[in-house]
Amino acid sequence: MPKVRRHNVPPALFQHLLERVQSRRIPASLLELLARWLDGEPEVPEGLWYKRFSGMTVCGEGELIKSFLLPGQAPKGKRVS
């Protein structure tokens, strides 16, 4: 199983993630929780996956985080812990 990539994220994807953080007003406290989770080098499935936090859901595909959802938005894929 791949681990979430933290470095060398494609520039267009990185820009998309920054736009999602801004447009969905994701607070720094949630990004800090995300960073702590990433510090543990979590393994994720090859396909679509998501990780729920108290005020957002992180969505990914394989080793890449693809988007951030707000509560009430439905993620696709396999839930990871």
C-alpha positions in Angstrom: 0.0 0.0 0.0 1.3 3.5 -0.8 2.0 6.2 1.7 0.7 9.7 1.3 3.1 11.8 -0.7 4.2 15.0 1.1 6.9 16.2 -1.3 7.0 16.7 -5.1 3.2 17.2 -5.4 2.4 18.2 -9.0 2.1 22.1 -9.1 -1.4 22.1 -10.5 -2.6 19.8 -7.7 -0.9 21.8 -5.0 -2.6 24.9 -6.4 -6.0 23.1 -6.4 -5.5 22.1 -2.7 -4.6 25.6 -1.7 -7.7 26.9 -3.4 -9.9 24.4 -1.6 -8.4 25.4 1.8 -9.2 29.0 1.0 -12.6 28.6 -0.6 -13.8 26.2 2.1 -12.2 28.3 4.9 -10.5 25.3 6.4 -8.9 26.6 9.7 -5.3 26.2 10.5 -6.2 23.9 13.5 -7.6 21.3 11.0 -4.5 21.6 8.8 -2.4 21.0 11.9 -4.4 17.7 12.6 -3.8 16.8 9.0 0.0 17.4 9.4 0.1 15.3 12.5 -1.7 12.4 10.7 0.8 12.8 7.8 3.7 12.7 10.2 2.7 9.1 10.9 3.3 8.2 7.3 -0.1 6.7 6.8 -0.7 3.9 4.3 -3.6 4.4 1.9 -5.2 2.3 -0.8 -4.1 2.4 -4.4 -7.5 3.8 -5.5 -9.9 6.4 -4.1 -9.8 6.9 -0.3 -10.8 9.4 2.3 -9.9 10.3 5.9 -12.4 12.1 8.2 -11.4 14.8 10.6 -13.8 16.6 12.9 -14.5 19.5 10.5 -13.3 18.3 7.1 -12.7 15.2 5.0 -9.4 14.7 3.1 -9.9 12.9 -0.2 -7.1 11.1 -2.1 -6.2 8.7 -4.8 -3.3 6.5 -4.2 -0.4 8.5 -2.7 -1.9 11.9 -3.5 -4.3 14.0 -1.6 -6.8 15.3 -4.1 -9.2 17.5 -2.3 -10.8 18.7 1.0 -14.5 18.4 1.7 -16.6 20.0 4.3 -19.0 18.2 6.6 -22.1 17.2 4.6 -20.2 16.6 1.4 -20.0 12.9 0.4 -16.6 11.4 -0.2 -15.9 8.5 -2.5 -13.6 5.5 -2.0 -12.4 3.6 1.0 -12.4 5.1 4.5 -8.9 5.1 6.1 -8.1 5.5 9.8 
